[in-house]
C-alpha cells in the first residue's frame, strides 16, 4: 500500500521537474516537453511546452517558442507564441514576431519585434465594429 503511494508521488515529481540546457550546450532540432525549461545554452529550432521557459543570461533561442509563460534574460530570435505572460529582464534581447497575453518589460531590455496581444486584439476588433456602426449612423444623419 505504501509503495503504491510512493510510485504515484515519484511520477508526479518527475513530471513537474524542470528541463535544463546548460551553458556551452547547443541543441539543433525541435523539442517537445510537458515540463518547464531553463535554457543557459543555445537552441536552434522549435520548443513546445505547456509550462514556463526561462532563458538565462547566457541562453539563446533561434526558432519558434510555444508555451504558456516565458522569462527572457538572454537572446531570442524568431517567433514567440505565449498563451500568458512574457517577461523581459533588463539584459534581454528579443527580435522577431511575438504573440502574448501579457507583456512585462524591464528598462534596458531590447525588444525589436512585431507584437500582438491576444486580449487587446479582441477588444480592438469589438471597438472597430462599434466605430464603424457609429460612422454609418453619422453619415445617415447628415444625408
PyMOL commands that set and color helices and strands:
alter all, ss='L'
color gray80, all
select helices_A, chain A and resi 2-16+118-142
alter helices_A, ss='H'
color red, helices_A
select strands_A, chain A and resi 19-21+26-28+31-33+37-39+42-44+47-49+52-55+60-67+69-72+75-82+85-88+93-100+102-105+110-117
alter strands_A, ss='S'
color yellow, strands_A
deselect
rebuild
show_as cartoon
